[in-house]
Amino acid sequence: MASLSALRMLSAPCHTARLRLARSSTLIISPTSSSASYPFSHITNYNRPAVDGMRYLSTLPPRVGRRIVHQLMTQAPYSTAAEQPASGSGTKFVYNIAASYVGKGLPFNPSTHVFHFNPYHRVSKPGKKAKSARPESGQDAFFVSRVGNRPGEVALGVADGVGGWMDSGVDPADFSHAFCDYMAAAAYENDRQPTKIASAAANGPAAPAGGEGNISDNAPLTARSLMQKGYEAVCHDPTIKAGGSTAVVGMLDESGTMEVANLGDSGFVILRLNGVHTASEPQTHAFNTPFQLSVVPPSMLLRAATFGGGLLIDQPRDADVTRHKLKHGDVVVFGSDGLWDNLFNQDILRLVSSTMQKLGAWKGTDAGVQVAEDLTPFTKLDSDDKPIFTLQSFIATHIVSAAKSASMNAKLDGPFAKEVKKYYPQDAWHGGKEDDICVVVVLVSEEPADMATPKPRL
């Protein structure tokens, strides 16, 4: 969540304002600035957020737990060589994706607060969903979509809505959910040009896509340009009068290249063979003041201009863009600040590593930790008429459960409490930070290029 702070007028295709994260929730317009600040118990009683994978199974209904174990412990051959399968023309990368989420103040149910990505399912057009049809993720939102007619290329993202707008009569979830819907539609309908992420990486560092916006329809789609398309669509949506969010957007292609555009304090981490390979850094202007996109109503702009003040604008061009080469067996975790404020990267690594090893996807050998050569038995989706349990969905729900538990723990200090103590040593903040939590997990698999492609299910 975030809240409205100082304003400085700047030219932009859409009026925006930086929304400062704060612990109060009162919107005030002043001559010098504009500022707004803005019990789950039935699942776990963990003393630490990094809980054991098998212990998590005990929190599920017996029938569900038995089915997960039966499916995920299907035998798969392990690599006994020191080297993992080499990438080459005979292989392709497949992204097995699931999401989990829970809104602030809601009990977490791992059997319903989960999303299973199927690249052959249609993406509904923005504006067609009723609010009641939204996932119970509160002001957090997410999307996962194939890119155009290329099921091997995937776009995904997480947006954290700005809670401070509630005091102005605005539902913060409207912006974040519409923003993700527009990005999903833009990715799904992008049939003009391939993403060419790997080519873009070879051409040097990312440049601001399209300058002030107005991305060309014929330009290759990138993480930043997809964020720009979603933002412009929200700015022109007459139903979105005001609001804002942070955003992290990823693009993944069949060569194993991932490009990420991160704006604000959502983020991602790449876990590889019992280690944290790469982790994003939050974009903030000051403590608890993340970068974010927003739509500011004309009345607020007028008051700011009349009384002095200005708009501090964050736009997609301000996002940090990074590119990464993924490997077979990598686990990539995208999340809103509800995750990062409550679990350290090492906590998430322990959760994932415990699950991957105990369920058989990673295995310790004399040559070090190895990845199962074939991850398909762990990641494949069930038929439509059966519940879906996959390793990626198990990891996603496992992480959200631990983050939810940590957010409710008043004794164990998490990342947010550590930051408070760093900047405000006299503050008595202890424990976790209650918030909406949204996680998208990508389990990377390298498979033979000639492997049969599943039939589309439209």
C-alpha positions in Angstrom: 0.0 0.0 0.0 1.1 3.6 -0.4 -0.1 7.1 0.2 0.0 10.5 -1.5 2.9 12.8 -0.8 4.5 16.0 -2.4 3.4 17.1 -5.8 5.5 18.6 -8.6 3.9 19.4 -12.0 5.5 17.7 -15.0 4.4 17.0 -18.5 3.1 13.5 -19.1 0.6 11.6 -21.2 -1.3 10.9 -18.0 -1.3 12.9 -14.8 0.5 10.9 -12.1 1.5 11.4 -8.5 4.0 9.6 -6.3 2.2 7.9 -3.5 4.1 7.6 -0.3 3.7 4.5 1.9 2.7 5.6 5.4 1.0 4.3 8.5 -1.8 6.7 8.7 -4.5 7.2 6.1 -5.5 10.8 5.9 -5.4 12.7 2.6 -4.3 16.3 3.1 -3.7 19.0 0.4 -1.5 21.8 1.6 0.2 24.9 0.0 3.6 23.1 0.1 2.7 19.4 -0.4 0.0 16.9 -0.9 0.2 14.0 1.5 -1.9 11.0 2.3 -1.0 8.3 4.4 -2.7 5.7 4.0 -7.4 -12.5 12.7 -6.1 -15.0 10.3 -5.4 -18.0 12.6 -6.7 -21.3 11.3 -3.9 -22.4 9.0 -0.6 -22.3 10.8 1.1 -21.6 14.1 4.7 -21.5 12.8 7.3 -19.9 15.1 9.4 -19.1 12.0 8.3 -18.2 8.5 10.7 -20.7 6.8 8.7 -23.8 7.6 9.4 -27.3 6.5 7.8 -28.5 3.3 6.3 -31.6 4.9 5.1 -29.7 7.9 3.1 -27.5 5.5 1.4 -30.6 4.2 0.0 -31.2 7.7 -1.9 -27.9 7.5 -3.9 -29.2 4.6 -7.0 -31.5 4.7 -5.8 -35.2 4.8 -7.3 -36.0 1.4 -5.6 -32.9 -0.2 -2.3 -33.7 1.4 -2.3 -37.3 0.2 -3.2 -36.3 -3.3 -0.4 -33.8 -3.5 2.2 -36.3 -2.2 0.9 -39.0 -4.6 1.2 -36.7 -7.6 4.4 -34.8 -6.8 6.4 -37.8 -5.7 6.0 -39.5 -9.0 9.4 -40.9 -9.8 11.6 -38.9 -12.1 15.2 -39.7 -13.1 17.9 -37.6 -11.6 21.0 -36.2 -13.2 24.0 -37.9 -11.7 26.5 -35.9 -13.8 28.1 -32.8 -12.4 26.7 -30.7 -15.3 23.1 -29.8 -15.9 21.6 -30.3 -19.4 23.2 -27.8 -21.8 21.0 -25.4 -23.7 21.1 -25.9 -27.4 19.1 -26.0 -30.6 17.7 -29.3 -29.6 16.0 -27.9 -26.4 13.5 -25.3 -25.5 12.5 -23.7 -22.2 9.1 -24.3 -20.7 7.7 -22.1 -17.9 5.5 -23.8 -15.4 3.6 -21.1 -13.6 1.2 -20.8 -10.7 0.1 -17.9 -8.4 -1.2 -17.7 -4.9 -2.6 -14.8 -3.0 -4.6 -13.6 0.0 -6.1 -10.2 0.9 -5.3 -8.5 4.2 -7.5 -9.7 7.0 -8.7 -12.7 5.1 -8.0 -16.3 6.1 -5.7 -18.1 3.6 -7.1 -21.2 1.9 -4.4 -22.9 -0.3 -7.0 -24.9 -2.2 -8.9 -21.8 -3.4 -6.3 -19.0 -3.2 -4.4 -20.4 -6.1 -4.1 -19.9 -9.9 -2.8 -22.5 -12.4 -1.4 -21.1 -15.6 -2.3 -22.8 -18.9 -0.8 -21.1 -22.0 -3.7 -22.3 -24.1 -6.5 -20.7 -22.1 -8.0 -17.5 -23.4 -7.4 -14.1 -21.7 -10.7 -12.3 -21.2 -10.9 -8.8 -22.4 -10.4 -6.0 -19.9 -13.6 -4.5 -18.4 -15.6 -7.7 -18.7 -14.9 -9.0 -15.2 -17.2 -8.1 -12.3 -15.5 -7.1 -9.1 -16.9 -10.2 -7.5 -14.9 -12.3 -10.0 -11.6 -10.9 -9.0 -9.3 -13.2 -7.0 -9.3 -12.5 -3.2 -6.0 -10.7 -3.4 -7.2 -7.4 -2.0 -5.5 -4.4 -3.6 -2.8 -6.7 -5.1 -3.3 -8.0 -8.6 -1.4 -10.2 -11.0 -1.5 -11.6 -14.5 0.0 -14.4 -16.5 -0.4 -14.7 -20.3 1.2 -16.2 -23.3 2.5 -13.7 -25.8 0.4 -13.7 -29.0 0.1 -17.1 -30.6 3.4 -18.3 -29.1 2.7 -20.5 -26.1 6.5 -20.7 -25.4 6.7 -17.0 -24.6 5.1 -15.8 -21.4 4.4 -12.4 -19.9 3.5 -12.0 -16.2 3.4 -9.3 -13.5 2.3 -8.2 -10.1 0.8 -4.8 -9.2 0.4 -3.5 -5.6 -2.5 -1.1 -5.3 -2.2 2.2 -3.4 -4.3 2.0 -0.3 -4.2 5.7 0.5 -6.8 6.4 -2.2 -9.5 4.8 0.0 -9.8 8.1 1.9 -10.7 9.9 -1.3 -13.5 7.4 -2.0 -11.4 5.4 -4.5 -11.2 1.7 -4.5 -7.4 1.1 -4.9 -8.0 -2.4 -6.4 -9.7 -0.9 -9.4 -6.4 0.5 -10.7 -4.2 -2.5 -9.9 -6.6 -5.1 -11.3 -7.4 -3.1 -14.5 -3.7 -2.4 -15.0 -3.0 -6.2 -14.9 -6.0 -7.0 -17.1 -4.8 -4.5 -19.7 -1.2 -5.9 -19.7 -2.5 -9.4 -20.0 -4.7 -8.5 -23.0 -1.8 -6.5 -24.6 0.5 -9.6 -24.3 -2.1 -12.1 -25.5 -3.0 -10.0 -28.5 0.5 -9.2 -29.5 0.8 -11.1 -32.8 2.7 -8.5 -34.9 6.3 -9.0 -33.8 8.1 -11.5 -31.6 9.4 -10.2 -28.3 13.1 -10.7 -29.3 14.2 -10.4 -25.7 17.5 -12.1 -26.4 18.2 -9.8 -29.4 17.5 -6.8 -27.3 19.9 -8.0 -24.6 22.6 -8.4 -27.3 22.1 -4.8 -28.4 23.1 -3.3 -25.0 21.2 -1.8 -22.0 17.5 -1.1 -22.2 16.4 2.3 -23.4 13.2 4.0 -22.4 10.6 2.4 -24.6 8.9 4.9 -26.9 10.1 7.9 -25.0 7.1 9.5 -23.4 4.9 6.5 -24.3 3.0 5.9 -27.6 4.7 2.5 -28.1 4.6 1.5 -31.8 2.3 -1.4 -32.5 5.0 -2.9 -34.7 7.8 -2.7 -32.1 8.9 -5.9 -30.4 7.2 -6.2 -27.0 9.4 -5.8 -24.0 8.7 -5.8 -20.2 8.9 -2.0 -20.1 6.7 -1.4 -23.2 4.1 -3.9 -21.9 4.0 -1.9 -18.6 3.6 1.3 -20.7 0.8 -0.2 -22.7 -1.1 -1.2 -19.6 -0.5 2.1 -17.9 -1.7 4.1 -21.0 -4.8 1.9 -21.1 -5.6 2.6 -17.5 -5.1 6.4 -18.0 -7.6 6.3 -20.8 -10.1 4.1 -19.0 -13.0 6.4 -18.0 -14.0 4.1 -15.1 -10.6 4.7 -13.5 -10.9 8.2 -12.0 -7.9 7.9 -9.6 -5.5 5.3 -8.1 -2.1 3.9 -8.5 0.2 0.9 -7.9 3.7 -0.4 -8.0 4.5 -2.9 -10.7 6.9 -5.7 -11.6 6.6 -7.2 -15.1 8.4 -10.1 -16.6 8.8 -11.4 -20.2 10.2 -14.9 -20.7 11.0 -16.6 -24.1 11.9 -20.1 -25.3 15.6 -19.4 -25.3 15.6 -19.1 -21.5 15.9 -15.4 -21.4 13.9 -13.4 -18.9 13.5 -9.6 -18.9 12.0 -7.8 -15.9 10.9 -4.2 -15.5 10.5 -3.3 -11.8 9.0 -0.1 -10.6 8.5 0.3 -6.8 8.8 -2.2 -4.0 7.3 -5.3 -5.6 10.1 -7.5 -6.9 11.5 -10.9 -7.8 14.1 -13.5 -6.8 15.8 -16.2 -8.8 16.6 -19.4 -6.8 19.1 -21.8 -8.3 20.2 -25.1 -6.7 20.0 -24.1 -3.0 21.1 -20.6 -3.6 19.8 -17.1 -4.2 21.1 -16.4 -7.7 19.6 -13.0 -8.3 17.3 -10.7 -6.3 15.8 -7.3 -7.3 16.3 -4.1 -5.3 13.3 -2.0 -4.4 12.9 1.4 -6.1 12.2 3.9 -3.4 12.5 7.7 -3.0 12.9 7.4 0.7 12.0 4.9 3.4 8.5 3.5 2.8 8.2 5.7 -0.3 8.2 3.4 -3.3 8.1 4.4 -7.0 4.6 3.9 -8.4 2.3 4.7 -11.3 -0.9 6.7 -10.6 -3.8 8.6 -12.0 -4.6 11.8 -10.3 -8.0 13.5 -10.7 -8.1 17.0 -12.2 -9.5 18.5 -9.0 -6.4 17.4 -7.1 -4.1 18.7 -9.8 -5.9 22.0 -9.7 -5.6 22.3 -5.9 -1.9 21.5 -6.0 -1.3 24.0 -8.7 -3.3 26.7 -6.9 -1.6 26.3 -3.6 1.9 25.7 -4.9 3.2 22.1 -4.7 3.9 20.0 -7.7 3.7 16.4 -9.0 6.4 13.9 -8.6 5.9 11.6 -11.5 6.9 7.9 -11.9 6.3 6.3 -15.2 7.2 3.0 -16.9 10.4 4.7 -18.3 11.6 5.0 -14.7 11.4 1.2 -14.1 14.6 -0.7 -13.6 15.1 -3.2 -16.4 17.3 -6.3 -16.1 17.8 -9.4 -18.2 18.7 -12.9 -17.0 19.6 -16.2 -18.5 17.6 -18.9 -16.8 18.6 -22.6 -16.3 16.8 -25.9 -16.0 15.4 -26.2 -12.4 15.4 -22.5 -11.6 12.6 -21.2 -9.4 11.6 -17.6 -10.0 9.4 -15.9 -7.4 7.6 -12.6 -8.2 5.8 -10.9 -5.3 4.2 -7.8 -3.9 5.6 -6.0 -0.9 3.4 -8.1 1.3 5.9 -10.9 0.6 9.1 -8.9 0.9 8.1 -7.1 4.0 7.6 -10.3 5.9 10.1 -12.9 4.5 13.8 -12.5 3.8 15.2 -13.9 0.6 16.9 -16.6 2.7 13.5 -17.5 4.2 12.0 -18.0 0.7 15.1 -20.0 -0.3 14.6 -22.4 2.7 11.0 -22.8 1.8 11.6 -23.6 -1.8 14.7 -25.7 -1.2 13.0 -27.8 1.4 10.1 -28.4 -0.9 12.1 -29.1 -4.1 14.4 -31.6 -2.3 11.8 -33.4 -0.3 9.5 -33.8 -3.3 12.3 -34.8 -5.6 12.9 -32.0 -8.0 16.3 -31.1 -6.5 18.6 -33.8 -5.0 21.9 -33.6 -3.2 24.7 -35.8 -4.7 28.4 -36.1 -4.3 28.7 -33.7 -7.2 26.4 -31.1 -5.5 22.8 -30.4 -5.8 21.3 -31.6 -9.0 18.0 -31.1 -10.8 15.8 -33.9 -12.0 16.3 -34.4 -15.7 12.6 -34.5 -16.3 10.4 -32.1 -14.3 7.3 -33.0 -16.2 5.9 -35.4 -13.6 6.1 -32.6 -11.1 4.7 -29.8 -13.2 2.0 -31.3 -15.5 -1.6 -30.2 -15.2 -4.4 -32.6 -14.5 -7.3 -32.9 -16.8 -10.1 -30.3 -16.5 -12.4 -32.5 -14.5 -9.9 -33.0 -11.6 -8.3 -30.7 -9.0 -4.9 -29.4 -10.1 -1.9 -30.0 -7.9 1.6 -29.1 -9.3 4.9 -28.4 -7.8 4.7 -24.8 -8.8 1.3 -24.3 -7.2 2.5 -26.1 -4.0 5.5 -23.8 -3.8 3.3 -20.7 -4.4 0.8 -21.6 -1.7 3.6 -22.6 0.6 5.3 -19.2 0.3 2.0 -17.3 0.8 1.1 -19.4 3.8 4.5 -18.6 5.4 4.3 -14.9 4.6 0.8 -14.7 6.0 1.9 -16.4 9.2 4.9 -14.1 9.5 2.7 -11.0 8.9 0.6 -12.0 11.9 3.6 -12.8 14.2 4.0 -9.9 16.7 7.3 -11.3 18.1 9.5 -12.3 15.2 10.8 -9.2 13.4 10.7 -9.4 9.6 12.3 -7.3 6.9 9.9 -4.4 7.4 10.6 -4.3 11.2 14.4 -4.3 10.4 14.0 -1.3 8.1 11.9 0.6 10.7 14.7 0.1 13.3 17.3 1.2 10.8 15.6 4.5 10.0 13.7 5.1 13.2 15.7 3.5 16.1 13.2 4.8 18.7 10.2 3.2 17.0 8.7 0.3 18.9 7.6 -1.6 15.8 7.9 -5.4 16.3 6.9 -8.4 14.3 5.5 -8.7 10.8 3.5 -6.2 8.7 -0.1 -7.1 7.7 -0.8 -6.5 4.1 -2.2 -8.1 1.0 0.1 -10.8 -0.3 0.5 -11.9 -4.0 3.1 -14.4 -5.3 3.7 -15.8 -8.8 6.1 -18.7 -9.1 7.9 -19.8 -12.2 9.4 -23.3 -12.3 11.8 -23.4 -15.3 12.1 -26.6 -17.3 14.4 -27.3 -20.3 12.9 -29.9 -22.6 13.6 -31.4 -26.0 12.5 -29.1 -28.7 10.7 -32.0 -30.5 8.6 -32.8 -27.4 4.9 -33.1 -28.4 3.0 -29.9 -27.9 -0.2 -30.3 -26.0 -3.4 -29.5 -27.7 -5.0 -26.1 -27.0 -7.9 -26.0 -24.6 -9.9 -22.9 -25.5 
